[in-house]
């Protein structure tokens, strides 16, 4: 079912990871609200201490999670409006809370949610980092449904900023840093809050198919597989190495200089491994592509050749003939054509069988290739008839080629079915007459000369220029070569 929406680039349904992450965010936030409401001791110690998520933050996370749930249902006509309203609500609440923090005033924003006298006297206010992250998250939600390219890219930049802020908080907690919760109680951010921001920012980048930042992850190509394989390790490795560096310095295992040196060497080793793996993968792909091109070229060549004789077939003849004709016309060069027909070929089939006839055609094709230049175009025109296109040769040069072919056939009998069969051929030669000439006309003149050779007794070469314009079958003696 297609999505009846104004966004033609959106998929009919975002990945399931979007709904899973939105559900996880709402569950975490609901647990925080429940703990605040029940005043339970153990949850309060875990969730509501100096590093605990505030009530207004939990509520805004629920609104953002609901927006992503609504975004998935593309069948609702009001989907875009609902997502935009949720984004505006998040931005407005975060902005008013930030105004309270900056101007040290009490607008009563936090009291609308819950009045807390136990959390260090700050009454549930969010930190500066949390309000800024909610502003970027809400703006990204607002632009998430926009069809504009500029809005789409702005939303991606805001999601990326939110992701980096939350990742910084999580890594700081992992390293045991106190800076994330010691800025006069307003610079802190709870670890649960950072996790929610990280989940939302990541899945929002996957919500649309046309987001450039996640496009490499979506493609089932070598680049997408490489990113999916390498990125988790590349993201986790610096964090782990930094933690080991920090712990080593704290335990006085090594000094700062030695720790930084170890960190640098390990980073170089890991990235070198990634580069090596990438090079191997790309080389394999390039080799497969080259093999595919070779197979395609072989198939193309096979499709262009006559399966019996191995010379070009009639279709390929026309393709090559057109290119040579255009080239000769462009450079004002001469071009000639030779038409050959095997004499009494039906009697060979009737006497010795069709397999013997096929053997005769193969031998004739081999002789034509041997007597022609590499630049000449040799093709089977049809049945027992062959055609040779002779670029940059006048009628006299083509006549000499035709004579060599006729004498080569006459010199050596062809052995078929254990018997020596004397095979002869009649040939017609014609030359391109000028810029107003046409390929079909040239072939007709060569074919007409061939017909004259047949009528004059076979086993001879006739030049079209020596024939009368009336098309009579009688030819001057100097135009005919015979045994």
Long-range contacts (C-beta under 8 A, 24 or more apart in sequence): 1-75, 3-74, 3-75, 4-74, 4-75, 4-77, 5-74, 5-79, 5-80, 6-80, 6-147, 7-80, 7-145, 7-147, 8-147, 9-147, 9-208, 9-209, 9-210, 10-74, 10-208, 10-209, 10-210, 11-208, 11-209, 12-74, 13-72, 13-74, 14-71, 14-72, 14-206, 14-207, 14-208, 15-206, 17-203, 17-206, 18-68, 18-71, 18-72, 18-203, 18-204, 18-206, 18-207, 19-68, 19-69, 19-72, 21-68, 21-199, 21-200, 21-202, 21-203, 22-65, 22-66, 22-68, 22-69, 22-200, 22-203, 23-65, 24-199, 25-61, 25-62, 25-64, 25-65, 25-196, 25-199, 25-200, 26-61, 26-62, 26-65, 26-66, 28-53, 28-61, 28-192, 28-195, 28-196, 29-53, 29-57, 29-58, 29-59, 29-61, 29-62, 29-65, 29-196, 30-58, 30-62, 32-57, 32-58, 32-192, 33-58, 33-59, 33-62, 36-114, 36-116, 44-118, 47-190, 47-192, 48-116, 48-118, 48-119, 49-119, 50-119, 50-120, 50-181, 50-185, 50-188, 51-181, 51-188, 51-190, 51-191, 52-119, 52-190, 52-192, 53-190, 53-192, 53-193, 53-196, 54-110, 54-119, 54-124, 54-125, 54-126, 54-130, 54-190, 55-110, 55-113, 55-114, 55-116, 55-124, 56-93, 56-97, 56-109, 56-110, 56-112, 56-113, 56-114, 56-124, 56-125, 56-126, 57-126, 57-130, 57-134, 57-190, 57-193, 59-113, 60-89, 60-90, 60-93, 60-94, 60-134, 60-138, 61-193, 61-196, 61-200, 63-89, 63-90, 64-90, 64-137, 64-138, 64-141, 64-200, 65-200, 67-141, 68-200, 68-203, 68-204, 68-207, 71-144, 71-145, 71-207, 79-145, 80-145, 83-141, 83-142, 83-144, 83-145, 84-141, 84-142, 84-145, 86-138, 86-141, 87-138, 87-139, 87-140, 87-141, 87-142, 87-143, 87-144, 88-138, 88-142, 89-138, 90-134, 90-135, 90-137, 90-138, 90-141, 91-134, 91-135, 91-138, 91-139, 91-142, 92-138, 93-134, 94-126, 94-130, 94-131, 94-132, 94-134, 94-135, 94-138, 95-131, 95-135, 97-125, 97-126, 97-131, 98-128, 98-131, 98-132, 98-135, 100-125, 101-125, 101-128, 101-131, 101-186, 120-185, 122-185, 122-186, 125-186, 127-183, 127-185, 127-186, 127-187, 127-188, 127-189, 128-183, 128-186, 128-187, 129-165, 129-169, 129-180, 129-187, 129-188, 129-189, 130-189, 130-193, 132-165, 133-162, 133-165, 133-166, 133-189, 133-197, 136-161, 136-162, 137-162, 137-197, 137-200, 137-201, 140-201, 140-204, 141-204, 144-204, 144-207, 144-208, 152-208, 152-210, 152-211, 153-212, 155-204, 156-205, 156-211, 156-212, 156-213, 159-201, 159-204, 159-205, 159-213, 160-201, 160-205, 160-213, 162-197, 162-200, 162-201, 163-197, 163-198, 163-201, 163-202, 163-205, 165-197, 166-194, 166-195, 166-197, 166-198, 166-201, 167-194, 167-198, 169-193, 169-194, 169-197, 170-194, 170-195, 170-198, 171-239, 171-242, 174-239, 174-243, 175-242, 175-243, 175-246, 222-281, 222-282, 222-285, 225-281, 226-277, 226-278, 226-281, 230-274, 230-277, 230-278, 233-270, 233-274, 234-270, 234-271, 234-274, 237-267, 237-270, 238-267, 241-266, 241-267, 306-365, 306-379, 306-380, 308-358, 308-361, 308-362, 308-380, 309-361, 309-362, 309-364, 309-365, 309-380, 310-362, 310-365, 311-365, 311-368, 311-369, 311-378, 311-379, 311-380, 311-386, 312-377, 312-378, 312-379, 312-380, 313-379, 313-380, 314-379, 314-380, 314-381, 314-382, 316-379, 317-377, 317-379, 317-381, 317-387, 317-389, 320-377, 320-379, 320-389, 321-377, 321-389, 321-439, 322-439, 324-377, 324-389, 324-391, 325-432, 325-439, 327-391, 328-391, 328-392, 328-432, 329-435, 332-435, 333-391, 333-392, 334-392, 334-393, 334-394, 334-431, 334-432, 335-389, 335-390, 335-391, 335-392, 335-393, 335-431, 335-432, 335-442, 336-389, 336-390, 336-393, 336-394, 336-395, 336-397, 336-398, 336-429, 336-430, 336-431, 336-432, 337-387, 337-388, 337-389, 337-390, 337-398, 337-429, 337-430, 337-431, 337-442, 337-443, 337-446, 338-387, 338-388, 338-390, 338-398, 338-401, 338-402, 338-405, 338-427, 338-428, 338-429, 338-446, 339-381, 339-385, 339-386, 339-387, 339-427, 339-428, 339-429, 339-443, 339-446, 339-447, 339-449, 339-450, 340-364, 340-368, 340-385, 340-386, 340-387, 340-388, 340-402, 340-405, 340-425, 340-426, 340-427, 340-450, 341-384, 341-385, 341-386, 341-425, 341-426, 341-427, 341-450, 341-454, 342-384, 342-385, 342-423, 342-424, 342-425, 343-423, 343-424, 343-425, 343-426, 343-454, 343-458, 343-459, 344-424, 344-458, 345-383, 345-384, 348-416, 348-421, 348-423, 352-416, 352-417, 352-419, 352-421, 353-417, 355-417, 356-416, 356-417, 356-421, 357-384, 359-414, 359-416, 360-414, 360-416, 360-421, 360-423, 363-414, 363-423, 364-409, 364-423, 364-425, 367-405, 367-408, 367-409, 368-405, 370-408, 371-401, 371-404, 371-405, 371-408, 372-401, 376-401, 387-443, 387-446, 394-431, 395-429, 395-430, 395-431, 395-463, 395-464, 395-465, 398-429, 398-430, 398-431, 399-429, 399-461, 399-463, 402-427, 402-429, 402-461, 403-461, 403-481, 406-459, 406-460, 406-461, 406-481, 410-459, 410-483, 424-458, 424-459, 425-459, 426-450, 426-453, 426-454, 426-458, 426-459, 426-460, 426-461, 426-462, 427-453, 427-460, 427-461, 427-462, 428-452, 428-453, 428-461, 428-462, 428-464, 429-461, 429-462, 429-463, 429-464, 430-463, 430-464, 430-465, 431-464, 431-465, 453-480, 456-480, 456-482, 457-482, 459-483
